[in-house]
Amino acid sequence: MAETLFFNALREAIDEEMARDPSVFVLGEDVGQYGGSYKVTKGLYEKYGELRVLDTPIAENSFTGLAVGAAMTGLRPIIEGMNMGFLLLAFNQISNNAGMLRYTSGGNFTIPLVIRGPGGVGKQLGAEHSQRLEAYFQAVPGLKIVACSTPYNAKGLMKSAIRDGNPVLFFEHVLLYNLKENLPETEYLVPLDRAEIVRRGKDVTILTYSRMRHHAMQAAKTLEQEGFDPEIIDLISLKPLDFDTISASIRKTHRVVIVEECMKTGGIGAELTASINDKLFDELDAPVIRLSSQDIPTPYNGILENLTIVQPGKIVEAVKKMMALQV
């Protein structure tokens, strides 16, 4: 086992896959000589050269279209969005091209494409750099969406995403890049379509993902001291949702709290709530509680920024409120 930073775990995964498969290449803004905004591609330009680590112009729609075309010819592109919010400029290429070409071509083309980069609410990055795009793309057919949350799953998920034959949106959180964890020195993969039970419990199911996994675990320490036993599930796969794992937990606890950094209106939590009510309504002993970000552009002011997103104390309050409800 070797202690590895989150961003280095991602870099190791990309490096290993580039060494294993010559069809894998990286493209994006400042991914080459600069090594990426968060150093995920540092050193790859020197190792693999400019034909496999391509510095692109500031033209997200153009280089995303280029990557889709490359994937159609059998290559395996990895796009880095310097900030995932910028990829809204490539929404057409991601949705109408990457997501649909396998279907509209009658299966003649596959699109083995990874689109990765930093997102989420950082520390005073302002509204345009604090985007959470998972809900924007959730309704697009043909895409897989994953959100990594630890160095371990970041590396294993990245390797799986690169090897997958479908377009994968790979969400990293800007505040997790400096997390450390001991990783196996031998190769491992993490499935793209599986949730992870982070903490087993019996009282209430907390469904979460990305940075909010760590907020939920922080809240669980307080709840445990007060006599509660929450089960925490990191969704990881946002599309498709791992409903087998979700269902098994809800059938045990009969209570659900959803914790997300996504906006409340039309967010991942909204889809989860609808699916749970559709499929597991009779299993619930209380209405689903949904904790989400405020439906406003993220303020630059640090105090206001913190007020727009879910904090551990809010999770504690929600669980205690739910447990106080009588069947």
HULIN-V683571 format. One line per field, one symbol per residue. ss: DSSP state (H for helix, E for strand, C for the rest). phi: phi as a letter, one per 30 degrees, with the letter a starting at -180 (. if undefined). burial: b if it has 16 or more other ideal C-beta (glycine too) atoms within 10 Angstrom, else e. Layout:
BEGIN
ss->???
phi->???
burial->???
END
This chain:
BEGIN
ss->CEEEEHHHHHHHHHHHHHHHCCCEEEEECCCCCCCCCCCCCCCHHHHHCCCCEEECCCCHHHHHHHHHHHHHCCCEEEEEECCHHHHHHHHHHHHHHHCCHHHHCCCCCCCCCEEEEEECCCCCCCHHHCCCCHHHHCCCCCCEEEECCCHHHHHHHHHHHHHCCCCEEEEEECCCCCCEEEECCCCCCCCCCCCEEEECCCCEEEEECCCHHHHHHHHHHHHHHCCCCEEEEECCEEECCCHHHHHHHHHHHCCEEEEEEEECCCCHHHHHHHHHHHHHHHHCCCCCEEEEECCCCCCCCHHHHHHHCCCHHHHHHHHHHHHHCCC
phi->.bdbdedddddeddddddddbdddbcbldiddddiiecidceiddddciddcbcdcddaedddddeddddddcjdbdbdcdebddddddcedddddcedcddddciidbcbdbccbldaidcchciddcbdbcedecddddjccbbbdbbeddddddddddddddbdbdccccdccdcdcadcddddbbcddccdbddbdabdacccaahddeddddddddddddcjcbdcccddhdcadddddddddddddcibbbcbbcddddiddddddddddddcbedddcaddcccbdddbedddedddedddcdcedddedddddddddcd
burial->eeebbbbbbbbbbbbbbbeeeebbbbbbbebbeebbbbebbbebbeebeeebbbbbeeebeebbbbbbbbbbeebbbbbbbbbbbbbbebbebbbebbbbbbeeeeeebbbbbbbbbbbbbbeebeeebbbbbbbbbbebebbbbbbbbbbbbbbbbbbbbbbbebbbbbbbbbbbbebebebeeeeeebebebbbebbebebbbbbbbbbbbbbbbebbeebeeeebebbbbbbbbbbebbeebbbebbeebbbbbbbbbbbbeebbbbbbbeebeeebeeebebebbbbbbeeeebbeeeeebeebbbebeebbebbeebbeeee
END
